[in-house]
Amino acid sequence: MTPVNRNKRVVAYSVNPQAPRHEVETNRALARWLAQILGWEYGDSHDPQAGHDLYLLPTQTLIGTETLMRLGV
């Protein structure tokens, strides 16, 4: 059986900084739900200073190596 990393945190990430509030809140709710299912901590919204071991839940597909590197994905 593969060991599970219980130190991970699930965080929401809004790709569009001007996203409607309902889109942002829906993504946060999904991240909370996913954290609960996985038994991980919920870390609210993505913070670039938060470090690694994050499960990033974006509102849209992330495109481009530069974006992935900036977010630490």
PDB file as gemmi writes it, atoms N, CA and C in Angstrom:
CRYST1    1.000    1.000    1.000  90.00  90.00  90.00 P 1                      
ATOM      1  N   MET A   1       0.831  -1.167   0.000  1.00  0.00           N  
ATOM      2  CA  MET A   1       0.000   0.000   0.000  1.00  0.00           C  
ATOM      3  C   MET A   1       0.887   1.245   0.000  1.00  0.00           C  
ATOM      4  N   THR A   2       0.527   2.250  -0.798  1.00  0.00           N  
ATOM      5  CA  THR A   2       1.300   3.481  -0.895  1.00  0.00           C  
ATOM      6  C   THR A   2       1.011   4.384   0.300  1.00  0.00           C  
ATOM      7  N   PRO A   3       2.057   4.917   0.942  1.00  0.00           N  
ATOM      8  CA  PRO A   3       1.816   5.816   2.078  1.00  0.00           C  
ATOM      9  C   PRO A   3       1.165   7.116   1.622  1.00  0.00           C  
ATOM     10  N   VAL A   4       0.316   7.658   2.467  1.00  0.00           N  
ATOM     11  CA  VAL A   4      -0.380   8.897   2.164  1.00  0.00           C  
ATOM     12  C   VAL A   4       0.284  10.032   2.912  1.00  0.00           C  
ATOM     13  N   ASN A   5       0.553  11.127   2.203  1.00  0.00           N  
ATOM     14  CA  ASN A   5       1.159  12.294   2.830  1.00  0.00           C  
ATOM     15  C   ASN A   5       0.076  13.097   3.527  1.00  0.00           C  
ATOM     16  N   ARG A   6      -0.016  12.999   4.839  1.00  0.00           N  
ATOM     17  CA  ARG A   6      -1.046  13.705   5.616  1.00  0.00           C  
ATOM     18  C   ARG A   6      -0.663  15.151   5.898  1.00  0.00           C  
ATOM     19  N   ASN A   7       0.530  15.575   5.492  1.00  0.00           N  
ATOM     20  CA  ASN A   7       0.967  16.942   5.749  1.00  0.00           C  
ATOM     21  C   ASN A   7       0.568  17.901   4.632  1.00  0.00           C  
ATOM     22  N   LYS A   8      -0.051  17.397   3.605  1.00  0.00           N  
ATOM     23  CA  LYS A   8      -0.451  18.263   2.496  1.00  0.00           C  
ATOM     24  C   LYS A   8      -1.643  19.121   2.872  1.00  0.00           C  
ATOM     25  N   ARG A   9      -1.751  20.264   2.195  1.00  0.00           N  
ATOM     26  CA  ARG A   9      -2.899  21.149   2.364  1.00  0.00           C  
ATOM     27  C   ARG A   9      -3.533  21.393   1.007  1.00  0.00           C  
ATOM     28  N   VAL A  10      -4.835  21.432   0.974  1.00  0.00           N  
ATOM     29  CA  VAL A  10      -5.579  21.744  -0.242  1.00  0.00           C  
ATOM     30  C   VAL A  10      -5.877  23.233  -0.222  1.00  0.00           C  
ATOM     31  N   VAL A  11      -5.512  23.918  -1.312  1.00  0.00           N  
ATOM     32  CA  VAL A  11      -5.758  25.356  -1.406  1.00  0.00           C  
ATOM     33  C   VAL A  11      -6.482  25.681  -2.708  1.00  0.00           C  
ATOM     34  N   ALA A  12      -7.348  26.672  -2.639  1.00  0.00           N  
ATOM     35  CA  ALA A  12      -8.069  27.147  -3.815  1.00  0.00           C  
ATOM     36  C   ALA A  12      -7.222  28.197  -4.523  1.00  0.00           C  
ATOM     37  N   TYR A  13      -7.331  28.233  -5.853  1.00  0.00           N  
ATOM     38  CA  TYR A  13      -6.599  29.233  -6.629  1.00  0.00           C  
ATOM     39  C   TYR A  13      -7.500  29.755  -7.734  1.00  0.00           C  
ATOM     40  N   SER A  14      -7.748  31.053  -7.716  1.00  0.00           N  
ATOM     41  CA  SER A  14      -8.546  31.686  -8.753  1.00  0.00           C  
ATOM     42  C   SER A  14      -7.619  32.178  -9.845  1.00  0.00           C  
ATOM     43  N   VAL A  15      -7.752  31.618 -11.042  1.00  0.00           N  
ATOM     44  CA  VAL A  15      -6.903  31.971 -12.174  1.00  0.00           C  
ATOM     45  C   VAL A  15      -7.131  33.430 -12.580  1.00  0.00           C  
ATOM     46  N   ASN A  16      -8.363  33.875 -12.509  1.00  0.00           N  
ATOM     47  CA  ASN A  16      -8.727  35.235 -12.904  1.00  0.00           C  
ATOM     48  C   ASN A  16      -8.843  36.115 -11.657  1.00  0.00           C  
ATOM     49  N   PRO A  17      -7.951  37.117 -11.509  1.00  0.00           N  
ATOM     50  CA  PRO A  17      -8.011  37.977 -10.325  1.00  0.00           C  
ATOM     51  C   PRO A  17      -9.327  38.762 -10.211  1.00  0.00           C  
ATOM     52  N   GLN A  18     -10.017  38.969 -11.317  1.00  0.00           N  
ATOM     53  CA  GLN A  18     -11.293  39.683 -11.304  1.00  0.00           C  
ATOM     54  C   GLN A  18     -12.484  38.724 -11.370  1.00  0.00           C  
ATOM     55  N   ALA A  19     -12.280  37.497 -10.944  1.00  0.00           N  
ATOM     56  CA  ALA A  19     -13.348  36.490 -10.994  1.00  0.00           C  
ATOM     57  C   ALA A  19     -14.519  36.927 -10.120  1.00  0.00           C  
ATOM     58  N   PRO A  20     -15.739  36.585 -10.548  1.00  0.00           N  
ATOM     59  CA  PRO A  20     -16.900  36.896  -9.710  1.00  0.00           C  
ATOM     60  C   PRO A  20     -16.784  36.185  -8.355  1.00  0.00           C  
ATOM     61  N   ARG A  21     -17.311  36.817  -7.335  1.00  0.00           N  
ATOM     62  CA  ARG A  21     -17.218  36.280  -5.969  1.00  0.00           C  
ATOM     63  C   ARG A  21     -17.791  34.869  -5.874  1.00  0.00           C  
ATOM     64  N   HIS A  22     -18.883  34.587  -6.590  1.00  0.00           N  
ATOM     65  CA  HIS A  22     -19.485  33.252  -6.497  1.00  0.00           C  
ATOM     66  C   HIS A  22     -18.543  32.181  -7.048  1.00  0.00           C  
ATOM     67  N   GLU A  23     -17.747  32.529  -8.055  1.00  0.00           N  
ATOM     68  CA  GLU A  23     -16.785  31.574  -8.608  1.00  0.00           C  
ATOM     69  C   GLU A  23     -15.680  31.280  -7.593  1.00  0.00           C  
ATOM     70  N   VAL A  24     -15.187  32.310  -6.957  1.00  0.00           N  
ATOM     71  CA  VAL A  24     -14.134  32.159  -5.948  1.00  0.00           C  
ATOM     72  C   VAL A  24     -14.644  31.339  -4.765  1.00  0.00           C  
ATOM     73  N   GLU A  25     -15.840  31.657  -4.286  1.00  0.00           N  
ATOM     74  CA  GLU A  25     -16.394  30.943  -3.127  1.00  0.00           C  
ATOM     75  C   GLU A  25     -16.727  29.490  -3.452  1.00  0.00           C  
ATOM     76  N   THR A  26     -17.184  29.243  -4.669  1.00  0.00           N  
ATOM     77  CA  THR A  26     -17.451  27.858  -5.087  1.00  0.00           C  
ATOM     78  C   THR A  26     -16.158  27.055  -5.097  1.00  0.00           C  
ATOM     79  N   ASN A  27     -15.084  27.649  -5.600  1.00  0.00           N  
ATOM     80  CA  ASN A  27     -13.797  26.968  -5.641  1.00  0.00           C  
ATOM     81  C   ASN A  27     -13.281  26.696  -4.228  1.00  0.00           C  
ATOM     82  N   ARG A  28     -13.460  27.647  -3.321  1.00  0.00           N  
ATOM     83  CA  ARG A  28     -13.046  27.436  -1.926  1.00  0.00           C  
ATOM     84  C   ARG A  28     -13.845  26.304  -1.282  1.00  0.00           C  
ATOM     85  N   ALA A  29     -15.137  26.262  -1.563  1.00  0.00           N  
ATOM     86  CA  ALA A  29     -15.979  25.197  -1.007  1.00  0.00           C  
ATOM     87  C   ALA A  29     -15.533  23.837  -1.538  1.00  0.00           C  
ATOM     88  N   LEU A  30     -15.198  23.771  -2.821  1.00  0.00           N  
ATOM     89  CA  LEU A  30     -14.709  22.511  -3.400  1.00  0.00           C  
ATOM     90  C   LEU A  30     -13.380  22.104  -2.764  1.00  0.00           C  
ATOM     91  N   ALA A  31     -12.505  23.066  -2.525  1.00  0.00           N  
ATOM     92  CA  ALA A  31     -11.216  22.771  -1.892  1.00  0.00           C  
ATOM     93  C   ALA A  31     -11.415  22.259  -0.462  1.00  0.00           C  
ATOM     94  N   ARG A  32     -12.341  22.862   0.291  1.00  0.00           N  
ATOM     95  CA  ARG A  32     -12.642  22.386   1.658  1.00  0.00           C  
ATOM     96  C   ARG A  32     -13.156  20.948   1.622  1.00  0.00           C  
ATOM     97  N   TRP A  33     -14.055  20.677   0.674  1.00  0.00           N  
ATOM     98  CA  TRP A  33     -14.641  19.343   0.533  1.00  0.00           C  
ATOM     99  C   TRP A  33     -13.565  18.324   0.181  1.00  0.00           C  
ATOM    100  N   LEU A  34     -12.689  18.675  -0.760  1.00  0.00           N  
ATOM    101  CA  LEU A  34     -11.617  17.767  -1.167  1.00  0.00           C  
ATOM    102  C   LEU A  34     -10.665  17.497  -0.005  1.00  0.00           C  
ATOM    103  N   ALA A  35     -10.332  18.527   0.752  1.00  0.00           N  
ATOM    104  CA  ALA A  35      -9.454  18.343   1.914  1.00  0.00           C  
ATOM    105  C   ALA A  35     -10.080  17.383   2.911  1.00  0.00           C  
ATOM    106  N   GLN A  36     -11.368  17.522   3.124  1.00  0.00           N  
ATOM    107  CA  GLN A  36     -12.069  16.640   4.064  1.00  0.00           C  
ATOM    108  C   GLN A  36     -12.030  15.194   3.575  1.00  0.00           C  
ATOM    109  N   ILE A  37     -12.279  14.985   2.299  1.00  0.00           N  
ATOM    110  CA  ILE A  37     -12.275  13.633   1.728  1.00  0.00           C  
ATOM    111  C   ILE A  37     -10.887  12.993   1.845  1.00  0.00           C  
ATOM    112  N   LEU A  38      -9.841  13.793   1.560  1.00  0.00           N  
ATOM    113  CA  LEU A  38      -8.480  13.267   1.588  1.00  0.00           C  
ATOM    114  C   LEU A  38      -7.906  13.169   2.997  1.00  0.00           C  
ATOM    115  N   GLY A  39      -8.567  13.802   3.965  1.00  0.00           N  
ATOM    116  CA  GLY A  39      -8.042  13.818   5.325  1.00  0.00           C  
ATOM    117  C   GLY A  39      -6.889  14.776   5.478  1.00  0.00           C  
ATOM    118  N   TRP A  40      -6.834  15.802   4.619  1.00  0.00           N  
ATOM    119  CA  TRP A  40      -5.769  16.794   4.649  1.00  0.00           C  
ATOM    120  C   TRP A  40      -6.310  18.096   5.210  1.00  0.00           C  
ATOM    121  N   GLU A  41      -5.414  19.003   5.496  1.00  0.00           N  
ATOM    122  CA  GLU A  41      -5.773  20.324   5.993  1.00  0.00           C  
ATOM    123  C   GLU A  41      -6.271  21.194   4.834  1.00  0.00           C  
ATOM    124  N   TYR A  42      -7.212  22.069   5.121  1.00  0.00           N  
ATOM    125  CA  TYR A  42      -7.675  23.046   4.143  1.00  0.00           C  
ATOM    126  C   TYR A  42      -6.904  24.333   4.372  1.00  0.00           C  
ATOM    127  N   GLY A  43      -6.303  24.870   3.316  1.00  0.00           N  
ATOM    128  CA  GLY A  43      -5.458  26.055   3.463  1.00  0.00           C  
ATOM    129  C   GLY A  43      -6.020  27.315   2.854  1.00  0.00           C  
ATOM    130  N   ASP A  44      -7.338  27.388   2.610  1.00  0.00           N  
ATOM    131  CA  ASP A  44      -7.999  28.560   2.047  1.00  0.00           C  
ATOM    132  C   ASP A  44      -7.449  28.871   0.655  1.00  0.00           C  
ATOM    133  N   SER A  45      -7.130  30.112   0.387  1.00  0.00           N  
ATOM    134  CA  SER A  45      -6.662  30.512  -0.943  1.00  0.00           C  
ATOM    135  C   SER A  45      -5.152  30.369  -1.051  1.00  0.00           C  
ATOM    136  N   HIS A  46      -4.687  30.169  -2.274  1.00  0.00           N  
ATOM    137  CA  HIS A  46      -3.260  29.978  -2.529  1.00  0.00           C  
ATOM    138  C   HIS A  46      -2.469  31.215  -2.129  1.00  0.00           C  
ATOM    139  N   ASP A  47      -1.376  30.980  -1.413  1.00  0.00           N  
ATOM    140  CA  ASP A  47      -0.447  32.026  -1.027  1.00  0.00           C  
ATOM    141  C   ASP A  47       0.922  31.605  -1.538  1.00  0.00           C  
ATOM    142  N   PRO A  48       1.528  32.389  -2.446  1.00  0.00           N  
ATOM    143  CA  PRO A  48       2.822  31.996  -3.019  1.00  0.00           C  
ATOM    144  C   PRO A  48       3.915  31.777  -1.966  1.00  0.00           C  
ATOM    145  N   GLN A  49       3.774  32.370  -0.786  1.00  0.00           N  
ATOM    146  CA  GLN A  49       4.769  32.227   0.274  1.00  0.00           C  
ATOM    147  C   GLN A  49       4.518  31.007   1.155  1.00  0.00           C  
ATOM    148  N   ALA A  50       3.450  30.252   0.883  1.00  0.00           N  
ATOM    149  CA  ALA A  50       3.044  29.153   1.761  1.00  0.00           C  
ATOM    150  C   ALA A  50       3.954  27.934   1.686  1.00  0.00           C  
ATOM    151  N   GLY A  51       4.793  27.856   0.691  1.00  0.00           N  
ATOM    152  CA  GLY A  51       5.672  26.699   0.574  1.00  0.00           C  
ATOM    153  C   GLY A  51       5.065  25.605  -0.281  1.00  0.00           C  
ATOM    154  N   HIS A  52       5.628  24.422  -0.150  1.00  0.00           N  
ATOM    155  CA  HIS A  52       5.219  23.308  -0.989  1.00  0.00           C  
ATOM    156  C   HIS A  52       4.313  22.357  -0.220  1.00  0.00           C  
ATOM    157  N   ASP A  53       4.105  21.196  -0.783  1.00  0.00           N  
ATOM    158  CA  ASP A  53       3.184  20.197  -0.261  1.00  0.00           C  
ATOM    159  C   ASP A  53       1.747  20.708  -0.272  1.00  0.00           C  
ATOM    160  N   LEU A  54       1.446  21.469  -1.334  1.00  0.00           N  
ATOM    161  CA  LEU A  54       0.093  21.970  -1.520  1.00  0.00           C  
ATOM    162  C   LEU A  54      -0.590  21.215  -2.647  1.00  0.00           C  
ATOM    163  N   TYR A  55      -1.856  20.957  -2.471  1.00  0.00           N  
ATOM    164  CA  TYR A  55      -2.696  20.437  -3.545  1.00  0.00           C  
ATOM    165  C   TYR A  55      -3.483  21.644  -4.032  1.00  0.00           C  
ATOM    166  N   LEU A  56      -3.104  22.153  -5.192  1.00  0.00           N  
ATOM    167  CA  LEU A  56      -3.686  23.365  -5.737  1.00  0.00           C  
ATOM    168  C   LEU A  56      -4.939  23.030  -6.537  1.00  0.00           C  
ATOM    169  N   LEU A  57      -6.056  23.650  -6.184  1.00  0.00           N  
ATOM    170  CA  LEU A  57      -7.311  23.454  -6.905  1.00  0.00           C  
ATOM    171  C   LEU A  57      -7.644  24.748  -7.649  1.00  0.00           C  
ATOM    172  N   PRO A  58      -7.239  24.848  -8.931  1.00  0.00           N  
ATOM    173  CA  PRO A  58      -7.489  26.071  -9.691  1.00  0.00           C  
ATOM    174  C   PRO A  58      -8.922  26.127 -10.230  1.00  0.00           C  
ATOM    175  N   THR A  59      -9.358  27.355 -10.538  1.00  0.00           N  
ATOM    176  CA  THR A  59     -10.692  27.541 -11.112  1.00  0.00           C  
ATOM    177  C   THR A  59     -10.733  27.171 -12.585  1.00  0.00           C  
ATOM    178  N   GLN A  60      -9.572  27.160 -13.225  1.00  0.00           N  
ATOM    179  CA  GLN A  60      -9.464  26.801 -14.639  1.00  0.00           C  
ATOM    180  C   GLN A  60      -8.173  26.022 -14.844  1.00  0.00           C  
ATOM    181  N   THR A  61      -8.047  25.419 -16.018  1.00  0.00           N  
ATOM    182  CA  THR A  61      -6.829  24.689 -16.348  1.00  0.00           C  
ATOM    183  C   THR A  61      -5.647  25.650 -16.381  1.00  0.00           C  
ATOM    184  N   LEU A  62      -4.551  25.265 -15.748  1.00  0.00           N  
ATOM    185  CA  LEU A  62      -3.337  26.075 -15.751  1.00  0.00           C  
ATOM    186  C   LEU A  62      -2.560  25.767 -17.020  1.00  0.00           C  
ATOM    187  N   ILE A  63      -2.176  26.814 -17.727  1.00  0.00           N  
ATOM    188  CA  ILE A  63      -1.498  26.642 -19.014  1.00  0.00           C  
ATOM    189  C   ILE A  63      -0.144  27.339 -18.977  1.00  0.00           C  
ATOM    190  N   GLY A  64       0.870  26.639 -19.450  1.00  0.00           N  
ATOM    191  CA  GLY A  64       2.196  27.224 -19.598  1.00  0.00           C  
ATOM    192  C   GLY A  64       3.135  26.891 -18.460  1.00  0.00           C  
ATOM    193  N   THR A  65       4.357  26.604 -18.847  1.00  0.00           N  
ATOM    194  CA  THR A  65       5.396  26.254 -17.882  1.00  0.00           C  
ATOM    195  C   THR A  65       5.674  27.405 -16.923  1.00  0.00           C  
ATOM    196  N   GLU A  66       5.664  28.640 -17.428  1.00  0.00           N  
ATOM    197  CA  GLU A  66       5.929  29.801 -16.578  1.00  0.00           C  
ATOM    198  C   GLU A  66       4.901  29.893 -15.444  1.00  0.00           C  
ATOM    199  N   THR A  67       3.637  29.679 -15.772  1.00  0.00           N  
ATOM    200  CA  THR A  67       2.582  29.725 -14.764  1.00  0.00           C  
ATOM    201  C   THR A  67       2.786  28.633 -13.726  1.00  0.00           C  
ATOM    202  N   LEU A  68       3.084  27.434 -14.183  1.00  0.00           N  
ATOM    203  CA  LEU A  68       3.288  26.312 -13.264  1.00  0.00           C  
ATOM    204  C   LEU A  68       4.488  26.561 -12.348  1.00  0.00           C  
ATOM    205  N   MET A  69       5.557  27.086 -12.894  1.00  0.00           N  
ATOM    206  CA  MET A  69       6.748  27.362 -12.094  1.00  0.00           C  
ATOM    207  C   MET A  69       6.469  28.456 -11.063  1.00  0.00           C  
ATOM    208  N   ARG A  70       5.744  29.499 -11.474  1.00  0.00           N  
ATOM    209  CA  ARG A  70       5.423  30.608 -10.564  1.00  0.00           C  
ATOM    210  C   ARG A  70       4.585  30.126  -9.385  1.00  0.00           C  
ATOM    211  N   LEU A  71       3.685  29.175  -9.648  1.00  0.00           N  
ATOM    212  CA  LEU A  71       2.804  28.664  -8.607  1.00  0.00           C  
ATOM    213  C   LEU A  71       3.410  27.511  -7.816  1.00  0.00           C  
ATOM    214  N   GLY A  72       4.538  27.000  -8.283  1.00  0.00           N  
ATOM    215  CA  GLY A  72       5.187  25.890  -7.599  1.00  0.00           C  
ATOM    216  C   GLY A  72       4.512  24.558  -7.843  1.00  0.00           C  
ATOM    217  N   VAL A  73       3.903  24.426  -9.007  1.00  0.00           N  
ATOM    218  CA  VAL A  73       3.191  23.182  -9.360  1.00  0.00           C  
ATOM    219  C   VAL A  73       4.142  22.269 -10.096  1.00  0.00           C  
TER     220      VAL A  73                                                      
END                                                                             
